[in-house]
Amino acid sequence: MNQKVIVITGASKGLGKALTLDFAKRGAKLGICARGEKALLETKNEAEALGAEVIAVSADVSNPNDVERFISVVEDRFGRIDTLINGASKFGPGPCLLADYPLQQFEDVIHVNISNPFLVTKRVLPGMLARQAGSIINVTSEAGNTGFGEWGAYGISKFGVEGLTQIWADELDGSGVRMNMIDPGEMNTEMHDTAVPDCDYELAEPSERVDVFVYLSSDDYSIHVNGERFEAASFSLEKSDA
């Protein structure tokens, strides 16, 4: 990963922060964003302490203007983007029956969780296609593969992300740019606290789920992998071809 340019959305906490710090240790150059500036800058400082060169931009990646600003700054600084990890998302109001789901919150979750991987990918793609190289990774969930009661708009949005990934991967086939998706599984995060407020079982730490992201960012080992769905909990970098 030395000198690779990795862009991570939703990097201020949880999995996004764990990925930022892991790629920092591996010598990557990082472009990171999140809506919360204070937590984002804390992540930036920790990554820089590990020796990484980091650009951090406070941005809402469901907003086209923020996407343009963020990606333009990264491309201007680093000249290219090698890997895009679309990790930003929101859960919504917590466990809620669809019949009781507030319309405004439903529309907000759907908009944020599906628009942001669409918008950021659309903005990053021209540079990748021009170089005929690049890896795009969308973060999904088991809730995007199985309908769980009371997971509402979040689950529906992840079904949308999985469809977006499959369609775009098919359209990119043969271009040199690949798109895959990763289900990180249940983790000890604020989002999981919202989704499962009375969780009584042990959860993985986000730092335990980074291996497959490293694998899919590697041109040496995954350059021909496109349109696949990975479960991070069952993937080990040591046991892979890497």
C-alpha positions in Angstrom: 0.0 0.0 0.0 3.1 2.3 0.1 2.2 5.6 -1.7 -1.3 4.4 -2.7 -3.9 7.2 -2.6 -6.8 5.9 -0.6 -10.0 7.9 -0.2 -12.3 7.0 2.7 -15.7 8.6 3.4 -17.2 8.4 6.9 -13.7 8.3 8.4 -14.2 10.0 11.7 -15.2 7.0 13.7 -15.9 3.3 13.7 -14.8 1.3 10.6 -13.8 4.4 8.7 -11.4 5.5 11.4 -10.0 1.9 11.7 -9.4 1.8 8.0 -7.7 5.2 8.0 -5.3 4.2 10.7 -4.6 0.8 9.2 -3.8 2.3 5.7 -1.7 4.9 7.4 0.5 2.2 9.0 0.9 0.7 5.5 2.3 3.9 4.0 -0.8 5.0 2.0 -1.6 8.6 1.3 -5.1 9.4 2.6 -8.0 11.6 1.7 -10.7 11.4 4.3 -14.0 13.0 5.0 -16.9 13.0 7.4 -19.5 15.5 8.5 -18.2 15.9 12.1 -15.1 18.1 11.8 -13.7 17.7 15.4 -13.7 13.9 15.2 -12.4 13.9 11.7 -9.4 16.1 12.7 -8.7 13.7 15.6 -8.5 10.8 13.1 -6.3 12.9 10.8 -3.9 13.7 13.7 -3.7 10.0 14.7 -3.0 9.0 11.1 -0.3 11.6 10.7 1.3 10.5 13.9 1.7 7.1 12.2 3.6 8.8 9.4 0.9 9.2 6.8 0.2 12.2 4.6 -3.5 13.0 5.1 -6.0 15.4 3.7 -9.1 15.8 5.8 -12.2 17.7 4.6 -15.4 18.1 6.5 -18.1 17.1 4.0 -21.5 15.7 3.6 -21.0 13.3 0.7 -24.7 13.1 -0.1 -24.3 16.7 -1.2 -22.9 17.1 -4.8 -21.1 20.4 -3.9 -19.3 18.8 -0.9 -18.3 15.8 -3.0 -16.9 18.1 -5.7 -15.0 20.1 -3.1 -13.6 17.1 -1.3 -12.5 15.1 -4.4 -11.0 18.1 -6.1 -8.8 18.9 -3.1 -7.6 15.3 -3.0 -6.9 15.1 -6.7 -5.1 18.5 -6.6 -2.9 17.4 -3.8 -2.1 13.8 -4.8 -2.8 13.8 -8.5 -4.9 10.6 -8.5 -7.1 8.3 -6.5 -6.2 4.6 -6.4 -8.9 3.3 -4.1 -12.2 4.7 -3.0 -14.0 3.3 0.0 -17.6 4.5 0.3 -18.1 4.0 4.0 -20.3 6.9 5.1 -23.8 6.0 6.1 -26.5 6.6 8.8 -28.9 4.2 10.6 -31.8 6.5 11.3 -34.0 6.7 14.3 -33.2 3.2 15.7 -35.3 0.1 15.6 -38.7 1.0 14.1 -41.5 -0.8 12.4 -41.9 0.4 8.8 -45.6 1.2 9.5 -44.4 3.7 12.1 -41.4 5.1 10.3 -41.4 8.9 10.0 -41.4 9.8 6.3 -38.9 12.6 6.6 -36.4 10.3 8.3 -37.1 7.5 5.9 -36.3 9.7 2.9 -33.2 11.1 4.6 -31.7 7.7 5.3 -32.4 6.5 1.8 -31.0 9.6 0.3 -27.8 9.7 2.3 -27.0 6.0 2.1 -27.6 5.6 -1.6 -26.7 9.0 -2.9 -23.3 9.2 -1.3 -21.7 6.1 -3.0 -23.3 7.1 -6.3 -22.1 10.7 -6.1 -18.6 10.1 -4.9 -18.0 7.2 -7.3 -19.4 9.3 -10.2 -16.9 12.1 -9.4 -13.9 9.7 -8.9 -14.5 7.5 -11.9 -13.2 9.8 -14.7 -9.7 9.9 -13.3 -9.7 6.1 -12.8 -11.1 5.4 -16.2 -8.5 7.6 -17.8 -5.7 5.6 -16.1 -7.6 2.3 -16.7 -7.0 1.5 -13.0 -8.7 1.8 -9.7 -10.6 0.0 -7.0 -14.0 1.1 -5.6 -15.3 -0.6 -2.4 -18.8 -0.1 -1.1 -19.7 -0.9 2.4 -22.8 -3.0 2.7 -24.4 -5.0 5.6 -26.1 -8.3 6.2 -29.2 -6.1 6.3 -28.6 -5.4 2.6 -28.8 -9.1 1.8 -31.5 -10.2 4.3 -34.6 -8.2 5.4 -34.5 -7.7 9.2 -37.6 -6.3 10.9 -37.3 -2.9 12.5 -34.1 -2.1 10.5 -36.3 0.1 8.3 -34.7 2.5 5.9 -31.2 1.5 6.7 -31.8 -2.1 5.5 -33.6 -0.9 2.4 -30.8 1.5 1.6 -28.2 -1.3 1.8 -30.3 -3.4 -0.6 -29.9 -0.4 -2.8 -26.2 -0.2 -2.3 -25.9 -3.8 -3.3 -27.9 -3.3 -6.5 -25.8 -0.2 -7.3 -22.6 -2.2 -6.9 -23.8 -5.0 -9.1 -24.9 -2.7 -11.9 -21.9 -0.5 -11.8 -19.5 -3.5 -11.6 -21.1 -4.9 -14.7 -20.8 -1.6 -16.5 -17.1 -1.3 -15.5 -16.2 -4.8 -16.6 -13.1 -4.7 -18.8 -12.4 -1.0 -18.1 -9.5 -1.7 -15.6 -11.6 -0.2 -12.8 -13.2 -2.7 -10.4 -16.0 -2.3 -7.9 -16.8 -4.7 -5.1 -18.7 -4.6 -1.8 -17.9 -5.7 1.7 -20.2 -6.6 4.6 -18.0 -5.9 7.7 -20.4 -7.7 10.0 -21.5 -6.6 13.5 -19.0 -4.4 15.2 -18.6 -2.4 18.4 -19.7 1.0 16.9 -22.1 3.8 17.7 -24.2 2.7 14.8 -24.6 -0.8 16.1 -25.5 0.7 19.5 -28.3 2.5 17.7 -29.4 -0.5 15.7 -29.2 -3.0 18.6 -29.5 -0.9 21.8 -29.8 -4.0 24.1 -27.0 -6.0 22.6 -25.9 -8.8 25.0 -23.2 -10.5 22.9 -19.6 -9.8 22.1 -18.8 -7.7 19.1 -15.8 -7.5 16.9 -13.7 -4.3 17.0 -13.6 -2.4 13.6 -9.8 -2.9 13.5 -10.5 -6.6 13.2 -12.3 -6.2 9.9 -9.9 -4.3 7.7 -8.0 -7.2 6.0 -10.4 -7.6 3.1 -10.3 -3.8 2.4 -6.5 -4.1 2.1 -6.8 -7.1 -0.2 -9.3 -5.3 -2.6 -7.0 -2.2 -2.6 -4.1 -4.2 -3.9 -3.4 -4.3 -7.6 -1.1 -7.2 -7.0 -3.7 -9.5 -5.6 -7.2 -8.4 -6.6 -6.8 -6.6 -9.9 -9.2 -9.0 -11.6 -11.8 -9.2 -8.8 -14.9 -7.3 -9.8 -18.6 -7.4 -8.8 -18.0 -9.6 -5.7 -19.5 -9.5 -2.2 -17.1 -10.2 0.7 -17.8 -10.9 4.3 -15.1 -9.3 6.4 -15.6 -11.6 9.4 -14.6 -14.7 7.4 -11.7 -13.1 5.5 -8.0 -13.3 6.5 -5.3 -11.5 4.6 -2.8 -14.2 5.8 -4.9 -16.9 4.3 -5.6 -15.1 1.0 -3.3 -15.1 -2.0 -1.8 -11.8 -0.5 
